[in-house]
Amino acid sequence: MEFARVQSLGAAIAGNIQRVIVGKGEKIELLLAGLLSGGHVLLEDLPGTGKTTLCRALAASLGAGFSRIQFTPDLLPSDVTGMSVFDPKEARFEFRPGPVFTNILLADEINRATPRSQSAMLECMEERQISYDGVSYPLDRPFFVIATQNPIETQGTFPLPEAQLDRFALRLSLGYPSHDEQNLILRRFQNAQPEADLRPVCEKGEIVQMQAAVREVFASDDILSYISAICEKSRELEQVLLGASPRAALQLFRAAQALAALRGRDFVSADDIRLCAPPVLAHRLILRAAFGATGQGEAAVLEALSKVAAPTEDPSA
């Protein structure tokens, strides 16, 4: 697939989503970058800011399968992956697929489930398959998980361990709308439900083609060195206990490739890296004495960016 086609489809999907989500163009673009990079996205924000609506709008725009799991303390791993059910007619057990057998999976309030149920997501997110009773069941492509969590209500929650946080390519926050955006939301939803009127603008097979095209986006040696230097600098900051890992560096590279393709370019620029770095790296950093604090991960990434010189050479050259 040509990069112009990737840009065209990406713009169509983003435009469709923006019929429902007002004023969050950059966040939508980063969400699509997460999808096309082959990763998953964690939406961490306050209640009522549009997290679930954004997920539903994306699924409706893609014409792909969509499932939603409401994570609660009594959720069992089999409620996520599926289970074997005895068939009396055939006198044998038959595997009944769970809600993960879809294309777009919304894991709502994922931090309210127990660690055992959270871990049920690990294999499907990383390996794109489910193993049950010694048999592996591949998941359909594309497979994209959007998990949500509320950062302020911590009572009765089970914080995601670092191993699972690392499975999310990006962590995004929509934030509150501006005054004018809030007025537009009120007017737009006054007599209608725009989400119900959304129609697919892209087929799921085209998403797989777009993901393949993204891997062909060129990155110069200077750009690769820039990514490595940012990750290395994050490990040297005084407030950081554990900095960005090699996997984090690779995910930053993939996200920047996707962002470049969405913008119609066949090469990664330093601006792509700078825009993707905070949502890709911040949740992967382990900070010193940061319990209960918010925004410190992003601040550390921005500090690392400020201390690393960006390449000046045109990456397309």
N, C-alpha and C positions, 0 to 999 in steps of 0.2 A: 504494500500500500504506500502511495506517495505521501510525503509530509504535508502537502497542500490538502490532501483528503483528510488526514488526521486533524489538521487545523479546522477544516470545514465541519467535520463531525463533532469535534470538541466544542466548537462555537454553537452548534445546533443544540447539543445536550445542555450546555451551560445556559443558553437562552431559554430553553424549556424550563429548567429548574428555577430560573429567575422570575418566571411567571408566578411562582409561589413564594420563593425566598427573596426578600427585598434587601438590596444594598450590600450583598456579601459576595461580590464578583471574585475577589482574590481568593477567598476561602473556597468557593466552588471550584475555581481553577486548580487549587492545591488538592482538593478532594479528587478531581479527575486525574491529576498527576499521580496520586496514590493508586488509583484504579489501574492506570495504564502502566505503572511501574511494576505491577504484579504483586503489590503489597496490600496491606490493610490499614484502616484508619481508626483512630480513637478520637471520639468527640467528647471533650471534657468541658462542660459548661453548666450554667445554672438552669433550673427547670424553666420551661416555657420559652426558651430562646430559639426553638425551631430545629432541634437535633433530629427528632423522629420525622418531622415533616420533610427535612432535607433528604433523609434516606429514602422515604417513600417517593419523593419527586424524582430522585435519581433512578430508582427501579422502574418507575413508570415511563421515564424517558428512554430507557434502554430496551424495553420490550423483553425483559429477561425475567426469570423466575425470582420471586421475592418471598422470604420468610422472616418472621419476627419471633424472637425468643425473649420473653420477659424474665430476666434472671431474678430469682428469689432465693432465700435461704433453704427452702425445701426442694429446690430443683435438683434432680438427679442427673448424672452423666448420660444415662439412657434417654432422658428427655431431650437431650441435645443431639446425640448421635444416632439413636434408634435402638431397637432391641429385637431379640428373637422371640417369636410367638408360636406356640404349638398349633399346628393345623391338624385337627382330628380326622379330616377326610384323607389327607395324605399321610397321616401318622408320622409327621416329622416337624421339626422346628423350621420356621421360615423367618428370614430377617426382614423386619419392617423399618424402612429408612426413616430417620428423624428429620427435623427441620433444617439440618445443615446441608441436606441434599437439595441445593438450590443454586442460584447464581449470585444474588445479592442477599446477604444475611445481616439483619439488624439484631445485634446482641444488646438489648436495652438494659441499662443499669447493671452492667456486667460485674461490678464490684459488690453487688448484693448477694451473689451466689457464693457458696462455699468453695474453698480451694480445689476440692475434688471435682466439682462441676466446672470450675474455670479451666482446670487442666484438660478437660474433655475437648476444649477448643484448640489445644496446642497442635495436635497432629493434623487436624483438618486445615488449620491456618498455614502450617509450614509444609506439610507433605501433600496437601490436597487429596487426602484419602482418609477413610475410617477403617480401623482394624477391629474386628469383633469375632470372637471365637476362632481366632487363627486365620480368618479370611479378610482380605483387604478389599474395600469397596471404593473405587475412585470417584471423586466428585466431578461434577460437570464443570466445564470451562465456559466463560470466566467464573471464578469463585472469589468473591470480594466480601470481606467482613467489615462492617461498620459497627463498632461498639461505642456505647455511651456510658458516661458516668458523671455523677454530680459531685463536684469537688468540695462542697461545704457540708453536706449531710453525711457525716462519717459514722454515726451511731448505727450499729447493726450491719456494717459493711465489712468486706474482706479485701483490703488493698491488694491490687494486682502485684504479684512478685515481679522482680526485674526480668526474669526469663520470659514471662508472658508480655510484659511491656515492650520488650525488644522485638516481639513478633509484629508490632504495629509499625508500619512504615512512617506514618506521620501522626502527630497529635495536634488536633485543631480545636479552636474555640471560636464560636460565632460571635459572642458578645452581644450586648444590648444594641438595638438600633438607635440611630440619631432621631432627633425630634421630627424631621421631615420624613424619614423612613417609617417611623411609627405612624404618622398620619396616613402615609400611603398604604400601610398594612391595614389600617382600620377602614379606609375607603375601599380597598380591593376586596376585602372579605365581608363588606357590608351586606351584600345581597347574593353572594355566590361563594362557592368553594372551589377556587382555581385548581386545587390538587385533583379533584374528581374529573376535571376536564382535560388533564394532561394525556397526550397520546405519544406513543413511541416515535422517536426521530432517528433511531439507530437499532440495528439488529445485534443480537449477542455475538453472532459470528464476526461482525465487523469489529467488535471490541477485541476479540482474540487477534484479529489482523492488526489492529492498532497497537496492541501490546507487542507484537512481533516487530512492527516498524520502529517502535521506540528503541529497541535494542540496537538499531542500526545508526542511531544519532552519534555523530562523531564528537570525540573529546580530545583535545590536544594534550601533549605531555605537560604543558604548563597548567592546564585545567586539572589534570589528575594530581599534579604536585600540589595545587592549591587546596584540593579536597584533603589530601593527606596532611598538609600543614595545619589546616583548621582542626582536624581531629587530634593531631599531636599537641597542639597548643591547648586544647581543652583538657588534656591530661596534666598539664603543667600549672593550671590555675590554682591559686591557694585555696579557694573555697570548694574545689572539686576533689572528692575522694577517689572516684573512678571516672575516667573520661570516656570519650567515644571509642568504641571498639572497631576492629576492622569490618565487622558486619555493618556497623553504623555508617562507616565510610562508603561501603558499597551501596547501601540504601540511599545515601545522599546523592551518589552518582546516578543511580537509577531514577530517582525523583527528578533530578535536574534534566536528565535525558527526556523524560516525559513532558516536563514543562516546556522545554525547547521545542519539542514536536507539536505541542498544543499551540504554540506561538508561530508555527509554520517554518521553523528553522531546522536545518539538518546538522547543527553543531551546538554544543553546550557553551554558554557564555558565563562569565564571572557573576553577572546579575542573576542568572538562574541559580547558581550555588548560594548566593547571599539570601535569596528569597526562600529557598528550601531548607537552609541550615537550621533555623530555629525550630520549625515543626518536626524536622527529622531527628535532630540531635538532643533537644532539651529534655525529653522524657527518658532518655537513655543515660543521662548523667546522674551519678550518685554524689550528692553534695554533703558537705560537713554541716552538722547542726541545722538541717533544713526542715525538721519536722514541723508540720503545720504551716510552713511558709508557702506562698504561691509566687510564681513568676521568677524564682531564682534560677531555674534551669535556663529559661530564655535569656535572662541577663548574663549568665555565664557564656552562652553561645555567642551573644552579641559582643561580649568582651573579647572572646577568642577571634571573632571576625575582625575586630578593630586592631588586633595585634598582628594580623597576617596580611601582607601586601598582596593585593589582587593582581593577577597577570594583566599586563597592558596590551599584549599582542592580540590581534584578532584571531580567535580560535578557529575560524574558517580558513585561515590562510595556510 
